[in-house]
Amino acid sequence: MSALERAKELQPELARLRRSLHREPELGLALPRTQEKVLAALDGLPLEITLGTGLTSVTAVLRGGEPGGAVLLRGDMDALPVAEQSGVAYASEVPGRMHACGHDLHTAGLVGAARLLAERREHLHGDVVFMFQPGEEGHNGAGAMIEEGVLDAAGKPLDAAYALHVAANQVPGGVVITRSGTITSASDQLTVTVRGRGGHGSTPALAKDPVPVACEMVTAVQSWVTRTFDIFDPVVVTVGTFHAGTQANVIPETAEFQATVRSYSEAAGERLAEGLPRLVRSIAAAHGLEAEADYVRHYPVTVNDPDETAFALTAARELFPPQQVWESPQPTNGSEDFAHVLQRVPGAMLLVGAAPEGSDWRHAPMNHSPLAVFDDRVLHQQAALLSELAERRLAGTAAPAPATPA
């Protein structure tokens, strides 16, 4: 029986797990109920399990029956502070929280891969590390797990690392897509506080109004980006919050805004980290005010190894119909802390379309939307693809058989 056929048999079980996770979403690095459900789903499998100390991670190692290398498979587990409006029967039962990015599918898919590979353990040439990760949504859970030793869990260097991410509206349901090189953008954050001198709204000349200065910064940032960066090495800066004042006739002491900053190369990231704070401080100084600019580099660019990407595409095309596997001409605009793993281990991240069957995926609500819906039917595809990637890659690490004497 092929991995895909066996995965289809696991589909009902994986769907039950996914829906249970979806009903009880948890945030950040502390996911106790999620961890419990993962451990229950892995119970009985021949795994060496280690729990995180600073976060509720689960690291499980499957020892293959034949000598060989080691491969890591990652699945993130955390949800988002989003109030669900999807209308699905298994919607979140926790107010203000939702699995709006599909991490519940990632977790269930990785459990499925663990079950498939455990059944094939005697034939595996090496070991598989299953990385069940909290805190991907802005909490650097991957970095925390790396610090706690997930990359050393097998007791030998990792040969490769793979992860899947579902997409609500980027590709049709069931389509697998990836690319060599940059696959997701870097993600940074700019926080600016403009300090002026408050006063009465009727006499602005007697105050130092921070509001128009902050507004000028918001528009200047957009102009600066378009005139500083190559259009073939793009940068995106979006101001998501802006706060100032308490009443119409009061000039406030401060105005604050925050922006998300996305880039697709390390060189662009370095220029942004230096240039954006300098720009806003200079604008403040031109108006006789001061500005505090805090620039935080959250996630680096996620870069797929060319050889591992080619291998993953070949494996996917042999597992699924070839027309169901695409090579993307460009990166996605999201960001991923799996980047920290790929900085240390060659590997690849792939996206799987999870738009509901029969839906118009191009107009479906996107990841992070309170209306986002992800189709359970891709669970067995994720499980089969992850298990195939691990088993095939380990087969390539097996020591060659000794030559037969002449």
DANORGI-V31370 format. One record per backbone hydrogen bond with DSSP energy under -0.5 kcal/mol. CO is the residue of the C=O (numbers start at 0). NH is the residue of the N-H. Records with the same first field share a line. If there is no record, write none. Layout:
BEGIN
CO: NH, NH
END
This chain:
BEGIN
1: 5
2: 6
3: 7
4: 8
5: 9
6: 10
7: 10
9: 13
10: 14
11: 15
12: 16
13: 17
14: 18
15: 19
16: 20
17: 21
18: 22
19: 23
21: 24
22: 92
25: 78
26: 29
27: 134
28: 30, 55
30: 34
31: 35
32: 36
33: 37
34: 38
35: 39
36: 40
37: 41
38: 42
41: 44
44: 46
45: 62
46: 48
47: 60
49: 58
54: 56
56: 51
57: 59, 131
58: 49
59: 129
60: 47, 62
61: 63, 127
65: 125
68: 126
69: 158, 159
70: 128
71: 161
72: 130
73: 163
74: 132
79: 81, 97
81: 83
87: 90
92: 94
93: 96
96: 83
97: 79, 99
99: 367
101: 104, 105
102: 106
103: 107
104: 108
105: 109
106: 110
107: 111
108: 112
109: 113
110: 114
111: 115
112: 116
113: 117
114: 118
115: 119
116: 119
117: 120
119: 122, 123
120: 64, 123
123: 65, 125
124: 68
125: 63
126: 70
127: 61, 129
128: 72, 130
129: 59, 131
130: 74, 132
131: 57
132: 76, 77
134: 138, 140
135: 137
139: 143
140: 144
141: 145
142: 146
143: 147
144: 149
145: 148
148: 151
149: 152
151: 154
159: 71
160: 347
161: 73
162: 349
164: 351
166: 353
171: 174
174: 352
175: 325
176: 350
177: 327
180: 303
182: 331
183: 301
185: 262
186: 297, 298
187: 260
188: 190, 295
189: 258
190: 293
191: 256
192: 194, 291
193: 195, 254
194: 289
196: 207
198: 250
199: 202
202: 205
203: 206
207: 196
208: 212
209: 213
210: 214
211: 215
212: 216
213: 217
214: 218
215: 219
216: 220
217: 221
218: 222
219: 223
220: 224
221: 225
222: 226
223: 227
224: 227, 228
229: 232
233: 263
235: 261
237: 239, 259
240: 257
242: 255
246: 249
248: 200
249: 251
250: 198
251: 209
252: 195
253: 244
254: 193
255: 242
256: 191
257: 239, 240
258: 189
259: 237
260: 187
261: 235
262: 185
264: 268
265: 269
266: 270
267: 271
268: 272
269: 273
270: 274
271: 275
273: 277
274: 278
275: 279
276: 280
277: 281
278: 282
279: 283
280: 284
281: 285
282: 286
283: 286, 288
284: 287
289: 194
290: 292
291: 192, 293
292: 294
293: 190, 295
295: 188, 297
298: 186
300: 302
301: 182, 183, 303
303: 180
304: 308
305: 309
306: 310
307: 311
308: 312
309: 313
310: 314
311: 315
312: 316
313: 317
314: 318
315: 319
320: 323
321: 324
323: 175, 325
325: 177, 327
331: 184
333: 184
335: 338
336: 339
337: 340, 341
338: 342
340: 343, 344
345: 160
346: 304
347: 162
349: 164
350: 176
351: 166
352: 173
353: 374
355: 358
358: 360
359: 362
360: 363
365: 368
368: 371
369: 84
374: 377
375: 378
377: 381
378: 382
379: 383
380: 384
381: 385
382: 386
383: 387
384: 388
385: 389
386: 390
387: 391
388: 392
389: 393
390: 394
391: 395
393: 396, 397
394: 397
END
